Amino acid sequence: MHDDASKGLLRAAMQQLHLSARGYHRVLKLARMIADLTGAETIEIPHLAEAIQCGTRRHVWVNQDSWEAALSVLYPLCRS
């Protein structure tokens, strides 16, 4: 993850979804796995977006009260 856009997406996810340090590392670990499966050398925005989305679907890393509001902010970022 070398580009500013990927770092910005992860930073926004941490703030909007109230990720803990453990949640942050889980997202990175899952994004790395997704990147490996696609043959990418580095973690890119689509890998991070998919990892974040997976965590929000399972309610693993997200505060239940804020995940819907956070998704409305993050979803447009994932699609660009």
N, C-alpha and C positions, 0 to 999 in steps of 0.2 A: 504494500500500500504506500505508494510514493507520491501520488498526486494530491493536490490540495482539495479537490472535489470529494475524493473518498474520505479524507480526514474530516472534512466539513460535514459529510453525511453522518459519519460515526459520532462526531461531536453533537450534532443536532439530535440524533437518536438518544444519546446519553442524557441530554437535557430534557427533551420532550417526553421520553419514556421512563425517566428516572431510573436509569440502569445503575446497578451497583457495580463495584469493581469486578465482582465475579461475573455479572451479566455481560459486562464489556468484554471480558476475556472469552466468554462462551460465544459471543457474536463473532469475535475475531477467529476463534478456533473453527467455527462452522463455516465462516467465509473462506478460510484457508482450505478447508476440505472441498468446498464447492469449486474454488479456483483450481485445485489439483485435479478434480474430476473433469473439468473443462480443458485441462492442459495449459492453463495460464501460468505464467511465471510469477505474476504479482496479483495481489487482491485488488480487484477493480470495483467500481460502483455497483454493477449488477450482482456481484458476489455478496457484497455487503447488504444490499437491499434484500436479497433473497434470505440471507441469514437473519436479518432484523425481522422480516415478515414471518419467518418460521417461528421465531421466538414470541411474536405478538399473537400469532394464531394459537399457540399453545398456552399463552398467558404465563410463560415461564419467567420472563425477565421484566415483566411490566406490572406496574401498579394498576390494579383492576379499574380504579376510578378514572385513570387518565389515558388509558390506551386508545380509546376511540378518538379523543381530541388530538392525540399525538399522531395517529395514523392520518388524519385529515391534513396535517402539516407535512408529514414525511412522504406520503404517497405521491404527490406531484414530483418530489425530488427523485424518487425511484424511477419514475417514468421518463425523465429527461435524459 
